[in-house]
């Protein structure tokens, strides 16, 4: 069965995951991390994609993005993928592929899941045992939103601005939300939706989204399709 095209609609928030081939590392040191992050930011701006949040792990990365145009995310990710592989192979004297096929992505209902997805990204290094607290990890957007650093590559979503009337209030509220963690059901839903490409949201969101794209936004029912009458 042919793979479904990626679900991409302008004006909606996309959760994107790109993994290293066969779980191999995609960054070996901080120079690699800085180069990858710079390419992400550069091409997000070039292709008119708002970069809301990110986390760079050793063998994969996550992004939360909102494109202005339908082709914004695909064009951005293609440019990042190609340029970073050339850089990485040249620097580390290697050849061949780096990525595990094409990137994975889905659309999320921002009102219901955007802040949860941001916390999910922030907590990735904690779940992996790399740090005990998200503010100890320098390669995510957490420190910016918690008021511990300034990252001008980021475009805060409107829902973040609604977390408080002052910068201090927003930062404190956001940090407290992340410290509270995510329910197991939300965590698994965020992971599964992105890996399988199905929309993440309530019935109203999914129904409205389906009207905007011919591509299925939820999995079909199991089994064979019904026979024609």
N, C-alpha and C positions, 0 to 999 in steps of 0.2 A: 504494500500500500504506500502510495506517495505521501511524503511528509506534507502537512498543512503549512501554508505560508505563515510567517510570523504575524502575530496580531499587533498592528500598529495603527493608531488613529491620532491625528494631531489634536492637541489640547488636553489629552489624557495623560496621567502619570504612568510611566512604564518602569517596571522592575526588571533589570537586566543582569544576567549572570554570564560571565565568560570564564571557562575553566581551562587549565593546562592539559595538554594531551596525556592520557594515561596517568593522570594525577601528578605529572611532573611540575616542578616549580616554574613559575613564570617570572619571578624576581629573585635575585641572589644577594642583593645588598641594597642599601638606601639609594645609591645612584640609579639603579634600575627602577626602584619605586618612584623616585622623583621624575624620572623620564616618562614612565607610564602615566603618572598622574598629570604631568604637563601635556602629554598628547591627548588625554581624555578631555581636559579643560579647553585646549586649543581647538579641537575638532567639535566640541559641543558648541562653542561660540561660532565657529565657522558655519556650522549647519543649523544654527538657530534652535539649539536644544538647551533648555534650562537644566543645569546640573544641581539637583536638590541635595543629594547625599551620596556618599560612597564609602566603601571599605576595600582596601587592598590586602589580600591574604597572600600567603606564600605561593599557592597553586591556583588561585582564582580571585576574581573580584566581583563586587556587586555595585550597581549604580541605580539611583532613582532619578528619572529623567522625564521632562515634559517637552515634546517637540512642537514647534510651530507648524511644521509641514509633515505630510505623510511619510516622506522619504528621509526625514531628518535623522532619526535614530539609525536606520540601516546604513545611510551614508557615513554617519559619524563612526559607527562601529567598524565598518569596513576600512575606513582610513586609519583608525587607531590600530586595528589588528595588523594591517600590512606594514605600517611604519614601525610599530614596535617589534615585530618579528625581525625586520631587517636590522634594526638597532641591536636587538638581543643576540642574534646570530653573529653579527660582526664583532660585537664586544666580547663575546664568550667563545669565539672561534668554533662555532657549530653550524650545522646545516639542518634542513628539514623543518617539519611543522612544529609549531609550539602549542597551538590551540586544539582543544577537543572539539573539532568540527565547528559548526556555527554557534553563535552565542544563543543563549536561551532568554526569553523575555515574555512578559505578559502585561496586561493593563490592570490597574487596581482602582477601586473606588476610593478616591482620595479622602472623602469625608469620613469614611469608616476605617480605612487601613493605612493611610499615608504615615501617620505618626507611629503606628505599630511597625510599619516597614522600616522606618528610620531607626527605631529602637532595635529591631531585628539585626540591621546592619551593624549598629554600634556594639551589640553583644556578641557578634560573631567571634572576635578574638578571645572573649571570655569563655565562650563555649568550647573553643579550640584549646583552651588551657595556656594561651600565650601570655595573658595578663589576668590579674584578679579583678580589675575594675576597668571599664571602657575608657576612662580618662587617662589611663596609663599607656594607651595605644596611640601612637602619633599618626597612623596611616588610615584614619577614618575621619569623617566629618563631625564626629561627636564633640571634640574639643571646641570647635567653632560654635556649635549650638549651645554648649554648656557654659560659654563665656570664658573659656580657658585659652583661646587662641583666635586669631582672625584669619579666615580663608576667603580671599576675594574671588576665588573660582566658583564659589557657591551662590546659587540663587535661592534664598529661602522661600518656601511655599507659603501661600497666604494663611494656611492653617497654623503654621509656626507663629506668625505674627499675632494670631488670635490667642496665643497662650499667655499673654500678659500685656499690660499697658506701657511697660518700660522695658528696656533691654535686660535689666537685672531680673525683673519678674519673669520674663520669657525664659531666660537662661536657667533660673532656679526651677521653674516649673518643668522645663524639658529634662533637666538632670534628674529631678525627682521621678518623672515618668519612667526614664530608662532604668533607674535603680529599682523600680518596682517590678521590672522584668515583664515577660510576656506569658500569658496562659499557653499551656502546651498545645491546645487546639489552634490558636492563632499562629503559633510558630510553625506547626506542620502545614497549615493552610498556605502560609506565605511561601514556604519552600516548594510545596507541590505545585502551586499555581505557576510559579516561574519556570520550573523544570519541565512542566508539561505544556505550558503555553496557554492555559485556560484563564479566563478573566476571574478576578477576585473581587467579589462584591455581592450585594444582596440582589434579590430577584428583579427589583425595579431597575437597578443599575445595569444588570446583565441584559435585560430586555431592551432597554434603550440603546445599549452599545451594539446589540445585534442588528438594530435598524441602520447602523452607520457603516456596516461592513458585511460583505457577502461571506466572509470566512466565519466558520462556526466559532463561538466564543466559549462554549462548554462542550464536554465530551458527549457523544451520542449514547443512547441507551445500549447496553450490551446485547449481543445476539444479532441474528440476521434481520435486515429490514423486512417489514411486513410485505406479503405478496400482494400484487396488484389485484383488484377485484375483477 
